[in-house]
Amino acid sequence: MLEIDIGRCAYTFCKVTSGGDKLYDELINLAPSQEQVGIIESIRNDERAHNKMFREMYRALTGQEITGISSEKYEKVRSYAEGSAP
């Protein structure tokens, strides 16, 4: 049976996604249509909710808060196409 450390997964998720808002905000400003703005806002809001949920799970499991931010430097995108490419 596969054993999963939920606390570690929650911690890792929160650390990895800590810079996501910057990208979503840039894409919202660069989006070519209101329809795409709405889609990106929806995705950003879902990611924020997931981040909050994982932080709460981590706190419930460990009694500790996740602090700090990702050590990765955020690189600004040059265009909407660059920022939205997989």
C-alpha positions in Angstrom: 0.0 0.0 0.0 1.3 3.5 -0.9 1.8 5.7 2.1 1.4 9.4 1.6 2.6 12.1 4.0 -0.3 14.6 3.5 1.4 17.2 5.7 4.5 17.2 3.4 2.3 17.3 0.3 0.4 20.3 1.6 3.7 22.1 2.6 5.2 21.4 -0.8 2.1 22.6 -2.7 2.0 25.9 -0.7 5.7 26.6 -1.3 5.6 25.8 -5.0 2.5 27.9 -5.7 3.5 30.9 -3.6 4.5 33.0 -6.6 1.5 32.1 -8.8 -0.5 35.3 -8.1 2.1 37.4 -9.9 1.8 35.4 -13.1 -2.0 35.4 -13.0 -2.1 39.1 -12.4 0.2 39.7 -15.3 -1.9 37.5 -17.6 -5.0 39.3 -16.5 -3.4 42.6 -17.5 -2.2 41.2 -20.9 -5.3 39.2 -21.8 -6.7 40.1 -25.2 -10.4 39.8 -24.2 -12.7 40.1 -21.2 -13.6 36.5 -21.7 -10.0 35.4 -21.2 -9.7 37.8 -18.2 -12.7 36.0 -16.6 -11.1 32.6 -17.2 -7.8 33.6 -15.7 -9.4 35.2 -12.7 -11.4 32.0 -12.1 -8.2 29.9 -12.3 -6.4 32.3 -10.0 -9.2 32.2 -7.5 -9.3 28.4 -7.5 -5.5 28.3 -6.9 -5.9 30.7 -4.0 -8.6 28.5 -2.5 -6.5 25.4 -2.9 -3.5 27.2 -1.3 -5.7 28.2 1.7 -7.1 24.7 2.0 -3.6 23.1 2.0 -2.3 25.6 4.5 -5.2 24.7 6.8 -4.6 21.0 6.3 -0.9 21.5 7.2 -1.8 23.5 10.3 -4.4 20.9 11.4 -1.9 18.0 10.9 1.3 19.6 12.4 0.1 22.5 14.6 2.4 24.8 12.6 2.0 27.5 10.1 3.7 27.5 6.7 5.9 30.6 6.6 8.2 32.2 4.0 7.9 32.3 0.3 9.4 30.3 -2.6 13.1 31.0 -3.1 12.6 30.9 -6.8 12.9 34.3 -8.5 9.9 35.3 -10.5 10.6 36.2 -14.1 8.1 38.6 -15.7 6.5 37.4 -18.9 7.0 39.4 -22.1 3.6 38.6 -23.7 0.3 36.9 -23.1 1.3 34.0 -25.4 4.5 33.4 -23.4 2.8 33.5 -20.1 -0.1 31.2 -21.0 2.0 28.6 -22.9 2.3 25.1 -21.2 
